[in-house]
Amino acid sequence: MQFNKLSLAIILFITFHHSISKAEGFDFSLGTGYPYLLVPEVSIKPEKSEIRWFANFKLGFGGPAISLGIEKPISENKKHSVGFLIGGIGQSDDKTPCKQIYEGQCLLAGGFSFDFDLENTNGVAAMYTYNSDGLNNSGWRYSIILGYGEGEDSGDSKTDGSVNISYQF
């Protein structure tokens, strides 16, 4: 599952340019979770629409990742939403042996080596979010993301995911 990121960005821009140009405004959220430690995000709500488009930057032990996605409420109070995203969906062990710079380094790292031997999984994912004050409103957001993609370093196809807690300002 390999795709040219520039081509994807151009296709997304052309497809959604009209919606983005008619947006009611931009929102910013900041979050954390597993496996990503820091997740800043910008989102827009197209005019006269219930959906939310977003782009986020994720930083974890496996390095940075970027995701683009869309969400739509599935309840009357707009607290429950579902959506999909493309880009970084999670991080997992890349199964490479410990890189030994000097004798004993792998032994020194011990059980902690798994924390730093992660790779991003880039692909397509579905997501569920609980929005404490409704979609497109300021408040806490709790997201579960599950998808399928390709390991950035290993090239292995795999299922991966993440859990995020964020606050939308």
Buried (B, 14 or more C-beta within 10 A) or exposed (E): EEEEEEEEEEEBEEEBEEBBEEBEEEBEBEBBBEBBEEBBBEBBBBEEBEBBBBBBBBBBBBBEBBBBBBBBBBEEEBBBBEBBBBBBBBBBBBEEEBEEEEEEEEEEBEEEBEEEBBBBBBBBBBBBBEBEBBBBBEBBBBBBBBBBBBBBBBEEEBBBBBBBEBBBE
